[in-house]
Amino acid sequence: MKKFYTIAIFLLGIHLIMSTDCSGFHEEQIEVNPSLIKISLNNDKIYNVGDTITIRGRVSTNGYHVIKMDSVKLDYTPPFAISTSKLTKASTSYNLLYAEKKFKIIAEGYVSDDYGNCPNTYITTSAKEDPAKKLYRYEIKMIPKETGDFVLHFDHTFSVETINKKQNLLDSYPITGPNRMRWEFCGNTNAMADLREGDVFVHVN
């Protein structure tokens, strides 16, 4: 859980820096907004157990300064963190299992931990700067250990417009209640969500 809290605190800190006018911070630290991280993923391919699902991301090393109305160099690297779950029909009250451990993860700086009640957290990778093209580049390789339908979640900091999301796969996993997605119990509760823009479903044979 330590890694999860570290990432959560970092993301919260970035949000505060971007949205709060605090004394002691330079204008550039407060008012520079990064671009969305553009994701590439071949989700038209038929994946099998043992295949490599490669997720690549890229984002400009510059951000938009809302006061100067100009592009300026970012003074930090935008974080790259995604999560994965497996669809299940085992219960009518939930349809998602925590699934990080169902993959072998290969990513720069990624460390797999053993979790207590929650066997799932963010999958992260560090960036490599491409100075010639003024980009930060990211890459995560996920090798599935079992068959099934999985969902990769990319939050509002990502752009997944060019990917075949296969969101119709969720139709085969209905549950009771107002939300279309609900996770297995973690501790004393289970998380709920509706289908989101950044949900990308992957089938593994």
N, C-alpha and C positions, 0 to 999 in steps of 0.2 A: 504493500500500500504506500510505502514511502515515495516510490517513483510517481504514483498517481498524484499525491498531494504536492510534490515538487512541481509537476506540470501545471496543476490547477492554480497554484500560487503564482507561477510565472505568467500564465494566461490572464489571471486577474490583474496582475501588476501591469501588463501591457495595456489592458483595457483602461485602467485608471490613468496611465500615462497619456493614452490617446484622448481621453474624454474629460480630464479634470485640469483646471487651471490652478496648479499648486505653486506656491512660492518656492524658489530653490531649483526649479527645473527651467531649462532653456526652452525658448519658444519652439525650436525644432523638435525637441523630445515630446512635446505635447501635441503639436499640430500636424505631424506628418503621418499620413495614412498609407499603409502598404497596399499593393494590388492583391487580387485574389491569386492563390496558388493554383495554376492550371494543371489538371491531372490528366495523364494518359494511361489507359489500361485497355488491353485488347479483350473485351468481354464478349466478342463474337466467337471467340475460340472455344472449342469443347475441351474442358480441363478434366484430367484424370488424377487419381491419387498419385502423388509423387511428382506431378508436373509443377512448374514454377509459374506462379502468378506474379507478374512484375508490375509494380505501381511506380510511376515516375511523376515527379512534380517539378514545376519551374515557376519562378516569380522574379520580377524585376528587382534589382538591387536598389532601385530608386523608389521613392514614395511621393505622394502628392501633398504639398504643403498648402493647407487650406487658407492660410493668411496671405502668403506670398503668391498663391495661385500658380505654382511652378513645381517642377519635378526636382527633388533633391535626394541625395544619397541617404539611405536608411542608416541609422546608427546601431541597429540590431538586426539579427537574422530572424525572419518570421518563423515561428515554431511549426513543426509538421507532426501532427498527432492524429491517428485514426483509431477506430475500434472495430472489432469484428464479432459477430454472433452467428449461431447456427439455428436455422428454423427447425421446429419440432412439432409433431402431432401427439406428443405423449400426454398432453393435458388440454382441457378446454379452457383453462384459466390463464395459461401463458403459452406462447409459441416461439420463444427464443431462449437459447442456451448460451452461456458465456463460452467463447470459442477460441480465445487466443492460444490455448494449449493444444488445439486441434491442428495447428500449423507449426511447421518449422519456420522461424522468422530469421531472415538475413537482412540486416540493415546497419548502417554505420552508427555506432554509438548505442545500439539497442542492447538492453540487458533484460533477460527473462527472470522474473522473480517468482517465488512461491507465495501465493496469497492465502489469507485466512478464509473468511467467509465469502469473498468475492474473487472467483478465479478468472478475473478479466480486468483489464485496464487499457490504457492507451498504448498503441504500438507507435514508437517514435523513431525518427532518424535525424541525423544532423545534415546540414547543407554543405555542398561543395560550391564554391564561388567560381563562376565563369566570367572573368574580367573582360574578355574580348567581346562578349555578348551582353555584358551587364546583367547577368542572371545568377540567382541562386538555384542550384539543382538538387533534387532529392530522389532517392530510390529505396523502395522496400520490396523484397522478394519474399513471397509467402508460398510454402510448399505444403499442400493439404495432406493430412495423415489419414483421412477417411472421406467417404462419399457423403453427399448431401447438398442442400441449398444453404448458402451462407449470405450474410449481409455485411457489407463494408460501409461504415458510416463516416462521411466527410462533413464537417460542420460548415458554418457560414464563411469561414476563411478560405474555402476551396471553391473552384469552378470545375464542375463535372459535366458540362454541357455536351462535350463531344463523345461521351461514353454511352454505350447501350446499357441502360440501368436494369433492364429485365425486372421491373417492379411488379409485373403481373405474377411473378412467382409467389408473391405474398398471398394471392387469392386462394392458394391451395392449403393455407394454414390459418383458417378462421378461428377466432376465440370469442368468448362471451365478453360483454362489456362495451363501453363506448370507444375504446382505443383499438387500433388494428395491430399494435405491436406491444407485447408485454413479456418481460424477462422472467426467468426462473427466480425463485426466492434467493436473496442474498442477505443473510442475516435475518431480520424480521420483516423485510419488505421486498417488493419486486417493482422495478421501474416500468413505466408505461410511456408510450409515445404514439403519435399518429405517423403515417408514412411521410417522410421528409424528402426535400429536394436532394439532399446529399446521400440518400440511401441507394447503394448499388448492390444488386443481388448477383451472386455468382453460383453457377451449378457445377458440381464436381461429380463425375461418374466413378 
